[in-house]
Amino acid sequence: MQKKSSSLNFNSPMFIRTVFIISFLLLHTQIFAHGDLSLRIEKKTEEIKQNPKDCNLYFQRGLLYQQHSEYKKSLTDYRKSQQLGNQENVLQYRIAEVNYLSEEYKVALKHIAFYLKKENTNSIGKKLEAQILFHLKKYKKAIKSYRFVIKNLPEIRPEEILEYANIILTENNKNYKEALSAIETGLDKLGKNTLSLQLKKLEYLKESHQTEKVIKQYNYFISEYKRNEFWYYKKAKYLANVNQPQQANIALQLAHMNIAELDIKFKNMKSIIKLKEQIKTLENTINN
């Protein structure tokens, strides 16, 4: 029998506790990082006092200000670096990026266009261009730029696939065919068990009323996760909504069976007790 992956029970106390700990650690890391950046900015400022005509120092401090989310100071340093003779193309990218982060999208577009004149095959630059175009509501151009990114970026991330799909649907909220194609491209590149993409695939299939494919997608989650009582319930709820009561009842019975096989410590968890109540309510709704 094929071994299934561990389930993700989003309602379990362990999951909630883990999320809290991770969030605390991330916050602590961010605070420490910002403190470290402040010290590095102070150090760079001292270097600038010693070498006030060094364009590289202003660029370096501008990047530190940008990382510290002090965008006005960052832009001032980038401009100063430019005035002192910095002609590196990366400076145009950073100016575009800071303007994008400051929501000055028209200015940002001007600078990213300048950057891409010299590096028109740079995927990172094309991604920023796509994001700027999206905020300027130039959706078709944004899709074209992001399509290039998806095709050429060496190490794509799930969030980039999701962003691309979102732009497609913003341009045409009925274009689920292309949005799902983007998700499938992501699954091909990142692996079929990329959870965020599989969840988004389920969402898009439901929104586009592709019933048989939705059921197949629920079956995917059921087959992949050892703790699948929640997925059986979700599948049953969907089947009930699309007027398939017999199949919904079968899914609910399978949910019951999976709960019955749980260790007692799991059966007494609040999430499982709540799930049993939800199953009972759904059974009553279907059968009455």
C-alpha positions in Angstrom: 0.0 0.0 0.0 1.3 3.4 -1.0 2.4 5.5 2.0 0.4 8.8 2.3 1.8 12.1 3.3 1.0 13.6 6.7 -2.2 15.6 6.9 -2.4 19.3 7.7 -5.1 19.8 10.3 -5.5 23.6 10.3 -7.8 23.5 13.3 -5.7 21.4 15.6 -4.2 22.9 18.8 -0.7 21.7 17.6 -1.0 23.5 14.3 -2.2 26.7 16.0 0.5 26.5 18.6 3.1 25.9 15.8 1.9 28.9 13.8 2.1 31.1 16.9 5.7 30.0 17.7 6.8 30.6 14.1 5.1 34.0 14.0 6.8 35.0 17.2 10.2 33.9 15.9 9.7 35.7 12.6 8.7 38.9 14.4 11.7 38.6 16.7 13.9 38.0 13.6 12.5 41.1 11.8 13.0 43.3 14.9 16.6 42.0 15.1 17.1 42.5 11.4 15.8 46.1 11.5 18.1 46.8 14.4 21.0 45.4 12.5 20.1 47.5 9.5 20.1 50.7 11.6 23.6 50.0 12.7 24.7 49.3 9.2 23.1 52.5 8.0 25.0 54.4 10.7 28.2 52.8 9.7 27.6 53.6 6.1 26.8 57.2 7.0 30.2 57.5 8.7 31.8 56.1 5.5 30.0 58.7 3.4 31.2 61.5 5.7 34.8 60.3 5.0 34.1 59.9 1.3 31.3 62.3 0.3 31.9 61.9 -3.4 31.8 58.1 -3.5 28.7 57.2 -5.6 28.9 53.6 -4.5 28.5 54.4 -0.9 25.3 56.3 -1.5 24.0 53.4 -3.6 24.9 51.0 -0.8 23.2 53.2 1.9 20.2 53.6 -0.4 19.8 49.8 -0.6 20.0 49.6 3.2 17.3 52.3 3.6 15.2 50.4 1.1 15.5 47.2 3.1 14.6 49.3 6.2 11.4 50.5 4.3 12.6 54.1 4.4 11.8 54.7 0.7 12.2 58.5 0.6 15.7 58.3 2.1 16.5 55.4 -0.2 15.4 57.3 -3.3 17.4 60.4 -2.2 20.5 58.3 -1.9 20.0 56.6 -5.3 19.6 60.0 -6.9 22.7 61.3 -5.2 24.6 58.2 -6.4 23.4 58.9 -9.9 24.4 62.6 -9.7 27.9 61.5 -8.6 28.3 59.4 -11.7 26.8 56.0 -11.0 25.8 54.7 -14.4 25.3 51.0 -13.5 22.0 49.7 -14.9 21.1 48.1 -11.6 20.6 51.6 -10.2 17.7 52.1 -12.6 16.2 48.8 -11.3 16.5 49.9 -7.7 14.9 53.3 -8.5 12.1 51.5 -10.2 11.7 49.2 -7.3 11.5 51.9 -4.7 9.0 53.9 -6.7 6.9 50.7 -7.1 7.0 50.1 -3.3 6.1 53.8 -2.8 3.1 53.3 -5.3 4.6 55.8 -7.8 3.8 53.4 -10.6 4.2 55.7 -13.6 7.7 56.8 -12.4 8.5 53.2 -11.7 7.5 52.1 -15.2 9.7 54.7 -16.7 12.8 53.4 -14.9 12.1 49.7 -15.3 11.7 50.4 -19.1 15.1 52.1 -19.1 16.6 49.2 -17.2 15.1 46.6 -19.6 16.5 48.4 -22.7 19.9 47.0 -21.7 18.7 43.8 -20.1 15.5 42.9 -21.9 15.8 39.2 -21.0 16.2 39.7 -17.3 13.4 37.8 -15.6 13.6 39.7 -12.4 13.2 43.0 -14.3 10.4 41.6 -16.4 8.6 40.5 -13.2 8.8 44.0 -11.7 7.6 45.4 -15.0 4.6 43.1 -14.9 3.8 44.1 -11.3 3.9 47.8 -12.2 1.8 47.3 -15.3 -0.8 45.4 -13.2 -1.1 48.3 -10.8 -1.5 50.7 -13.8 -4.3 48.4 -15.0 -2.4 47.5 -18.2 -3.4 43.9 -17.7 -2.7 42.5 -21.2 0.9 43.9 -21.1 1.3 42.7 -17.6 0.3 39.1 -18.6 2.8 39.2 -21.5 5.6 40.3 -19.2 4.7 37.7 -16.5 4.4 35.0 -19.1 8.1 35.7 -20.0 8.9 35.4 -16.3 7.2 32.0 -15.8 8.9 30.6 -18.9 12.4 31.9 -18.1 12.9 32.4 -14.4 15.3 29.6 -13.3 13.7 29.1 -9.8 10.1 29.9 -9.9 8.1 30.0 -6.6 4.4 29.2 -5.9 3.6 32.8 -5.1 4.8 33.8 -8.6 2.5 31.3 -10.3 -0.4 32.5 -8.1 0.3 36.1 -8.9 0.4 35.3 -12.7 -2.9 33.5 -12.5 -4.5 36.4 -10.5 -3.4 38.8 -13.2 -5.0 36.6 -15.9 -8.3 36.5 -14.0 -8.2 40.3 -13.3 -7.9 40.9 -17.0 -10.8 38.5 -17.7 -12.6 37.1 -14.7 -13.9 34.2 -16.8 -10.6 33.1 -18.2 -10.2 30.1 -15.9 -8.8 28.0 -18.8 -5.6 30.2 -18.9 -5.5 30.6 -15.1 -5.7 26.8 -14.6 -3.1 26.4 -17.3 -0.8 28.7 -15.3 -1.4 26.5 -12.2 -0.6 23.4 -14.1 2.6 24.9 -15.4 3.5 25.6 -11.8 2.8 22.1 -10.7 4.9 20.8 -13.6 7.8 23.0 -12.5 7.5 22.7 -8.7 6.0 19.2 -8.3 2.4 18.0 -8.2 2.2 18.1 -4.4 2.7 21.9 -4.1 -0.1 22.5 -1.7 -0.8 26.2 -2.4 -1.2 25.5 -6.1 -3.4 22.4 -5.6 -5.6 24.4 -3.3 -5.9 27.2 -5.8 -6.6 24.7 -8.5 -9.5 23.4 -6.5 -10.8 27.0 -6.0 -10.6 27.7 -9.7 -12.3 24.5 -10.7 -15.2 25.2 -8.3 -15.5 28.8 -9.5 -15.6 27.7 -13.1 -18.3 25.0 -12.3 -16.2 22.0 -13.5 -18.0 19.5 -11.3 -16.2 16.3 -12.4 -12.8 17.9 -12.1 -13.7 19.3 -8.7 -14.6 15.8 -7.5 -11.3 14.5 -8.9 -9.4 17.2 -7.1 -11.0 16.3 -3.8 -10.0 12.7 -4.5 -6.5 13.9 -5.0 -6.4 15.5 -1.5 -8.0 12.4 0.0 -5.4 10.1 -1.6 -2.5 12.3 -0.6 -3.2 12.8 3.1 -3.3 10.2 5.8 -5.7 12.2 8.0 -8.4 12.7 5.4 -11.6 12.8 7.4 -11.8 16.6 6.8 -11.4 16.2 3.1 -14.2 13.6 3.0 -16.4 16.1 4.7 -15.4 18.9 2.4 -16.1 16.6 -0.6 -19.5 15.6 0.9 -20.4 19.2 1.4 -19.6 20.0 -2.2 -21.5 17.0 -3.5 -24.5 18.1 -1.6 -24.3 21.6 -3.0 -24.2 20.2 -6.6 -27.2 17.9 -5.9 -25.5 14.6 -5.6 -26.9 13.4 -2.2 -26.1 9.8 -2.6 -22.5 10.4 -3.3 -22.4 13.0 -0.5 -23.7 10.4 2.0 -21.0 7.9 0.9 -18.3 10.6 1.5 -19.8 11.3 4.9 -19.7 7.6 5.8 -16.1 7.4 4.8 -15.5 10.5 7.0 -17.1 8.6 9.9 -15.0 5.5 9.3 -11.8 7.6 9.3 -12.7 9.2 12.5 -13.5 5.9 14.1 -10.0 4.7 13.2 -8.3 7.6 15.0 -6.5 7.2 18.3 -8.5 8.3 21.3 -6.2 11.4 21.8 -7.3 12.6 18.3 -10.9 11.8 18.8 -11.1 14.1 21.8 -9.6 17.0 20.0 -11.9 20.0 19.6 -11.4 20.1 15.8 -12.6 16.5 15.5 -15.6 17.0 17.9 -16.6 20.0 15.8 -16.1 18.0 12.6 -18.5 15.3 13.9 -21.1 17.9 14.6 -20.7 19.3 11.1 -21.0 15.8 9.6 -24.2 15.2 11.6 -25.7 18.6 10.5 -24.9 17.9 6.9 -26.4 14.4 7.1 -29.6 15.8 8.5 -29.7 18.4 5.7 -29.2 15.8 3.0 -31.6 13.2 4.3 -34.5 15.4 5.5 
